[in-house]
Amino acid sequence: MRLSVKTDYAARAVLELAKQPVNSQACKVEELALASGTSANFLVQILIDLKSAQIVASARGKQGGYRLARSPEEITLGDVWRAVDGQVLDTPALEDEECPEALRDAWAQLRDSLNRESDEITFSQLLEATGREKEMYYI
C-alpha cells in the first residue's frame, strides 16, 4: 500500500491551515502551496476535494483564499485521506467472491484498522506535536 502524493500534500495543507488563528484572514493558495511544498495548480485540485468534504472553506475576492471549515480538533487524518483518495484501502478482492474468504477478511481487517487509526489522529494533535518539536529544537 502506498500513500498518494495528493494525500500527503492535502495533509500538509490542512496542517498549515490549522496553524492559522480562528477568524484570521483566509490563506492565499500561493502562500499555502509554498508552505506545503507543492505547486499552486496542484494544490487547487486538492483544495477542491477538501472543500467538497467540508474540511476547508474558501473565501472569494481580493482577500480570498482558504481556511479550515472546522476546528483542528474535529478534523482527522482519516478525514483528509478519504476526502482525497476515497476509501483508505480499496481492493476489488473485498467484493470478489472468488477470493478466499480468509483473505477477504484479512483485507477488511486491515482496512478497518487503517480507518480506525487514522481517525484517532486529529490535526490538533499534529499541531501540538509540531509545537513540541520546535520547542525541543531550541532547548
NORTA-V248708 format. One record per pair of residues at least 4 apart in sequence whose ideal C-beta (glycine too) atoms are under 7 Angstrom apart, sorted by the first residue. I is the first residue (numbers start at 0). GAP is how many residues later the second one is. Records with the same first field share a line. If there is no record, write none. Layout:
I: GAP ; GAP
This chain:
0: 88
2: 4 ; 5
3: 81
4: 4
5: 4 ; 40 ; 78 ; 79
6: 4 ; 73 ; 74 ; 77 ; 78
7: 4
8: 4 ; 27 ; 29 ; 33 ; 34 ; 37
9: 4 ; 36 ; 40 ; 70 ; 74
10: 4 ; 66 ; 69
11: 4 ; 24 ; 25
12: 4 ; 19 ; 23 ; 30 ; 33 ; 34
13: 4 ; 36 ; 41 ; 61 ; 66 ; 109
14: 108 ; 111 ; 112
15: 16 ; 19 ; 20
16: 10 ; 39 ; 49 ; 50 ; 51
17: 50 ; 54 ; 105 ; 109
18: 108
19: 4 ; 7 ; 47
24: 38
25: 33 ; 37 ; 38 ; 39 ; 40 ; 41
26: 4 ; 5 ; 38 ; 39 ; 40
27: 4 ; 37
28: 4 ; 11 ; 14 ; 15 ; 36 ; 37
29: 4 ; 10
30: 4
31: 4 ; 11 ; 34
32: 5 ; 6 ; 7 ; 10
35: 7
37: 4 ; 5
38: 4
39: 4
41: 4
42: 4
43: 4
45: 4 ; 38
46: 4 ; 9 ; 19
47: 4
48: 4 ; 34 ; 35
49: 5 ; 6 ; 30 ; 33
50: 5 ; 6 ; 7
52: 26 ; 30
53: 15
54: 14 ; 15 ; 20 ; 24 ; 25 ; 28
55: 10 ; 11 ; 12 ; 13
56: 10 ; 12
57: 6 ; 8
58: 4 ; 5 ; 6
59: 4
67: 4 ; 7
69: 4 ; 5
71: 50 ; 51 ; 52 ; 55
72: 49 ; 51
74: 4 ; 5 ; 47 ; 48
75: 42 ; 43 ; 45 ; 46
76: 4 ; 41 ; 44
77: 4 ; 10 ; 37 ; 40 ; 41
78: 4
79: 4
80: 4 ; 7 ; 37
81: 4 ; 5 ; 6
85: 4
87: 23 ; 26 ; 27 ; 30
88: 21 ; 22 ; 25
90: 16
91: 4
92: 6 ; 10 ; 11 ; 14
93: 10 ; 13 ; 14
98: 4 ; 5
99: 4
100: 4
101: 4
102: 4
103: 4
104: 4
105: 4
106: 4
107: 4
108: 4
109: 4
110: 4
111: 4
112: 4
113: 4
114: 4
115: 4
120: 4 ; 5
122: 4
123: 4
124: 4
125: 4
126: 4
127: 4
128: 4
129: 4
130: 4
131: 4
132: 4
133: 4
134: 4
